[in-house]
Amino acid sequence: MHSKKFSARLLSPVFEEACVQGLNKYGKEFFKLDKSIGNWFKYVPTEDSKGEVNIWVLNSTNERFLKNVKKNILTDSEYLKNLEKIFLKEFSSYHYLAEKTFKTNYENKNSKELIKELSEFNNQNQRTTCIYNAPIVVLEVLEQILYSKMNNYEDFLVISTVAIPSPIKKQKKQWKEIIEVAKKGEDYEDKLTEYWKEWMFLSCTDVLGTPYTIEHFQKQLENDLKKDIKEDQTDLENQRVSKIIEKYTSLKKEINWLRRWQDYRNNKTEEYYSQFQWFRPLFECVAKKLNVSYDELLMLSVPEMIKSLQGEDYTKEIKIRMKKGFTLKYENEVILYSGVKEKDIIIKEPPKRGALQGRIACAGYAKGKARIVKDPHKIKNFQRGDILVSSFTSPSFVPLIEKAGAILTDEGGILSHAAIISREMNKPCIIGLKNATKILVDGEIVEVDANLGIVVIKK
C-alpha cells in the first residue's frame, strides 16, 4: 500500500501490514460493512515526473467504505455510539498491553517467550490499527452531512474547533506545570518521567525513529527555567461555538458527534504513536536476538519477526526494504512485498506548473520560501516564516508548523491534522492541493492567499 522510501508517508510494516490485516479481519465487524473490506483493495503504484513512486489504494476503495459508513450513520441511530464503544475498548486494551510491556524486564527472555509476546502484540495491534481509522472515516462522512445542511463554510470552521485541549495545548500545559513546580524548588521528577513517557515519541516519524530520552527533557527544563513563563491567552472558542450551535438546533446531535470524534482523532489516535514507544523494550530485545538494528527490525511485519525467531532468514528482505521500501497487495490475502515491481508501475504525466487551488483550512496571507517536507526530522535549515509544503502533517510536524508562515498539503479535509492545527495556531493553511509537493520546488518563493485558497509561484 505504501512504500517507505518512495511514498511521502514514512511508515513501517509493523503499522501498515497490521492495519491492512486488521481491516481485512475486523473491518466488516467493527464498521458494520456489507462485505469484507479486503474485497475492495486494489493498489496502483504510480511514478511521477521526478521518478518517485507512490503506492496508494484506489479512491474507489475509500468511496465504497465511506458510502457504507454513511448509510449506517443515516439509518442506524445507535451506530456511532456502538462504534465509539469498540474504538475506546480497543485503545484501552492497547494502552494496557503497552503499559505492561514497558514495565517488563526483557534481559533474559528466550525466543519462545518473545514469540508469545509478539503474537499478543500482533493480535491487539491489528485490532487497534483497524479501529484507528474510525475517526478519519466518521469525520469525513459527518463533514459531508453537516456541510450540505449548514451551507456556511465559516460556521462549519468554527464548530469544527476541538472541544477539549488538543495534544499541543495539553503538552504545553503539562510542561508549564513542571516548570512551575521546579521554580518553587519542589520535587518534579515524577512529573517529568510521566511527561517523558507521553511525549518522547515527538522525535519520531510515526513508529520509526529514536524517541527523546528523559535527559533531553531535563536539559530543556534547565534552559526553560531561565526564561519567563508566557501566560496563556484567554480561549473564547467555546463561546463562539455555542453561538453557532444555537443557529443550528436541528443539527445539534450531528454537531456534538462531529466534535466528539474530532477529539478522538486529535487526542486518542495520537496515543497509538505515543504508546508504541512503550513496546520498544520488546522490539529491541527481538532485534538483539536477530542481530539487526531496531530500525532494520521495523522493516519486517510482526509475523515475519516471529518467523525470524523460528529460524527463517529475512536479511535480504530487510536490505531491499531499507533501500527500496515495501508494497502491500491484496490477492485473496494480504501480501507484503519488498520493493516495487516495475511491471506494476503506471507512469503519470508531470503536473503543470502554475497557480494551485485548494480548500481553505485557515484564512490568511503569507509569502515566503517553499520548503518541501517529507520527513520533518530530516529537513535542514527550516526558517521562521518558511512555507511548509507536505503531503500531510502529523504530530511530528508540530515544531515546524510553529515556525511556518503557512501550511500547504496535498491531502486532507477540513478536519485533517493540518487543518485543525492551523486554526489552533492561526496559521494560513490550504489543504487538498493534490500536487503541491510535485509542482513546487524547494526554496522558491510562493505567495499563499488562504483567503481565496490560491498559491502563486513568484518569479
Residue pairs with C-beta under 8 A, 6 or more apart in sequence:
1 16
1 20
1 43
1 55
1 56
1 57
1 327
1 328
2 9
2 11
2 16
2 55
2 56
2 325
2 326
2 328
3 45
3 53
3 54
3 55
3 324
3 325
3 326
3 327
3 340
4 10
4 11
4 12
4 299
4 321
4 325
4 326
5 323
5 324
5 325
6 52
6 53
6 54
6 55
6 324
6 325
6 340
7 53
7 54
7 55
7 325
8 54
8 374
8 390
8 391
8 392
8 410
8 437
9 206
9 391
9 392
10 205
10 206
10 208
10 374
10 375
11 206
11 207
11 208
12 206
12 207
12 208
12 298
12 299
13 298
13 299
13 300
13 301
13 304
13 321
13 326
13 328
13 336
14 125
14 207
14 298
14 300
14 301
14 302
15 125
15 129
15 206
15 207
16 326
16 328
17 301
17 302
17 303
17 328
17 334
17 336
18 122
18 125
18 126
18 129
18 301
18 302
19 126
19 129
19 130
19 132
19 133
20 41
20 328
20 330
20 334
21 126
21 334
22 125
22 126
22 127
22 128
22 129
22 130
22 131
23 37
23 38
23 130
23 133
24 36
24 37
24 38
24 41
24 330
24 334
25 126
25 130
26 126
26 127
26 130
26 131
27 33
27 36
27 37
27 38
27 130
28 35
28 36
28 37
30 83
30 86
30 130
30 131
30 134
31 37
31 65
31 68
31 69
31 72
31 83
31 134
31 137
32 68
32 72
32 76
32 79
33 65
33 68
33 69
34 68
37 61
37 65
38 330
38 333
38 334
40 60
40 61
40 64
40 65
41 57
41 61
41 329
41 330
42 57
42 58
42 60
42 61
42 330
43 55
43 56
43 57
43 58
43 327
43 328
43 329
43 330
44 55
44 56
44 58
44 344
44 346
45 53
45 54
45 55
45 327
45 340
45 341
45 344
45 345
45 346
46 53
46 54
46 55
46 56
46 345
46 346
46 347
46 348
47 53
47 345
47 346
47 347
47 348
48 54
48 348
48 350
48 351
48 438
49 348
49 349
49 350
49 351
49 438
50 438
53 325
53 340
53 345
55 327
55 340
65 137
66 137
66 140
66 141
69 137
69 138
69 141
70 141
70 144
70 145
72 79
73 79
73 80
73 138
73 141
73 142
73 145
74 145
80 138
80 257
80 261
83 134
83 138
84 260
84 264
86 131
86 134
87 131
87 134
87 135
87 264
87 268
88 268
90 124
90 127
90 128
90 130
90 131
91 128
91 131
91 268
91 271
91 272
93 124
93 127
93 128
94 124
94 125
94 127
94 128
94 271
94 272
94 275
95 271
95 275
97 120
97 121
97 124
98 275
98 276
98 278
98 279
99 275
99 278
101 117
101 121
101 278
101 279
101 281
101 282
102 197
102 278
102 279
102 281
104 281
104 282
106 114
106 281
106 282
106 284
106 285
109 117
109 285
111 289
111 309
111 310
114 282
114 285
114 286
114 289
114 309
115 306
115 309
115 310
117 282
118 282
118 286
118 302
118 305
118 306
118 309
119 306
121 279
121 282
121 302
122 302
122 303
122 306
125 302
128 272
129 272
132 269
132 272
134 261
134 264
135 261
135 262
135 264
135 265
135 268
135 269
136 265
138 257
138 261
139 258
139 261
139 262
139 265
139 413
139 415
140 413
140 415
142 254
142 257
142 258
142 261
143 156
143 258
143 413
143 414
143 415
145 254
146 156
146 159
146 251
146 254
146 255
146 258
147 153
147 156
149 248
149 251
149 254
150 156
150 248
150 251
153 360
155 244
155 247
155 248
156 414
157 362
157 414
157 423
158 237
158 240
158 241
158 244
159 241
159 244
159 245
159 255
159 258
159 259
160 258
160 259
160 262
160 414
160 415
160 419
160 420
160 423
161 237
161 240
161 241
161 423
161 424
162 259
162 262
162 263
162 266
162 420
162 424
163 238
163 241
163 259
163 260
163 262
163 263
164 263
164 267
165 173
166 266
166 267
166 420
166 421
166 424
167 266
167 267
167 270
167 395
168 398
168 421
168 424
168 425
169 424
170 267
171 199
174 191
174 195
174 198
174 199
175 195
175 224
176 229
177 191
178 188
178 191
178 192
178 195
178 221
179 221
179 224
179 225
179 229
180 229
181 187
181 188
181 191
182 188
182 221
182 225
183 225
188 221
192 214
192 217
192 218
192 221
193 214
195 217
196 212
196 213
196 214
196 217
197 278
198 274
199 212
199 217
199 274
200 211
200 212
200 213
200 214
200 274
200 277
201 211
201 273
201 274
201 276
201 277
201 395
202 212
202 395
202 396
202 398
202 399
203 209
203 210
203 211
203 212
203 216
203 377
203 396
204 210
204 211
204 273
204 277
204 377
204 396
205 375
205 376
205 377
205 394
205 396
206 273
206 394
206 396
207 273
207 276
207 298
208 295
208 298
209 377
210 294
211 277
211 280
241 259
245 252
245 255
248 255
258 415
262 415
262 420
265 415
265 417
266 417
266 420
270 395
273 394
273 395
280 294
283 294
283 297
283 298
284 294
286 297
286 305
286 309
287 293
287 294
287 296
287 297
289 309
290 297
290 305
290 308
290 309
292 318
295 322
296 318
296 322
297 305
299 317
299 318
299 321
299 322
299 326
300 308
300 314
300 317
300 318
301 336
304 312
304 314
304 317
304 336
307 314
308 314
316 338
317 338
320 338
320 339
321 338
321 339
323 339
324 338
324 339
324 340
325 339
325 340
326 336
326 337
326 338
326 339
327 336
327 337
327 338
327 339
327 340
327 341
327 344
328 334
328 335
328 336
328 337
329 335
329 337
350 438
351 434
351 435
351 438
351 439
352 439
353 439
353 457
354 439
354 457
355 454
355 455
355 456
355 457
356 408
356 430
356 433
356 435
356 436
356 439
356 440
356 454
356 455
357 433
357 453
357 454
357 455
358 408
358 430
358 431
358 432
358 433
358 434
358 436
358 453
358 455
359 413
359 414
359 430
359 431
359 432
359 453
360 429
360 430
360 450
360 451
360 452
360 453
361 407
361 412
361 414
361 416
361 418
361 419
361 422
361 423
361 429
361 430
361 431
361 450
362 419
362 422
362 423
362 426
362 427
362 428
362 429
362 450
363 428
363 450
363 451
364 406
364 426
364 427
364 428
364 429
364 448
364 450
364 451
365 428
365 447
365 448
365 449
365 450
365 451
366 385
366 387
366 405
366 406
366 428
366 447
366 448
366 450
367 405
367 445
367 446
367 447
367 448
367 458
368 385
368 386
368 387
368 405
368 406
368 445
368 446
368 448
369 383
369 385
369 386
369 387
369 443
369 444
369 445
369 446
370 386
370 387
370 389
370 408
370 440
370 441
370 442
370 443
370 444
370 445
370 446
371 379
371 382
371 386
371 387
371 388
371 389
371 442
371 443
372 389
372 390
372 437
372 440
372 441
372 442
373 379
373 382
373 388
373 389
373 390
373 397
373 400
374 390
374 391
374 437
376 396
376 397
376 399
376 400
377 396
379 400
382 388
382 400
382 403
383 403
384 403
384 405
385 403
385 404
385 405
386 403
386 404
386 405
387 404
387 405
387 406
387 407
387 408
387 446
387 448
388 397
388 400
388 401
388 404
388 406
388 407
388 408
389 408
389 409
389 436
389 437
389 440
390 397
390 407
390 408
390 409
390 410
390 418
390 437
391 409
391 410
391 411
391 437
392 409
392 410
392 411
392 412
392 416
392 417
392 418
393 401
393 407
393 409
393 416
393 417
393 418
393 421
394 417
395 417
397 417
397 418
398 421
401 407
401 418
401 421
401 422
401 425
401 427
402 425
404 427
405 427
405 428
405 448
406 427
406 428
406 429
406 430
406 448
406 450
407 418
407 421
407 422
407 427
407 428
407 429
407 430
408 429
408 430
408 433
408 436
408 440
408 448
408 455
409 416
409 418
409 429
409 430
409 431
409 432
409 433
409 436
410 432
410 433
410 434
410 435
410 436
410 437
411 431
411 432
412 418
412 419
412 431
412 432
413 419
413 431
413 432
414 431
416 431
418 429
418 431
419 429
419 431
421 427
422 428
422 429
423 429
428 448
428 450
429 450
430 448
430 450
430 453
430 454
430 455
433 455
436 455
439 457
440 446
440 455
440 457
444 457
444 458
445 457
445 458
446 455
446 456
446 457
446 458
447 455
447 456
447 458
448 455
449 455
449 456
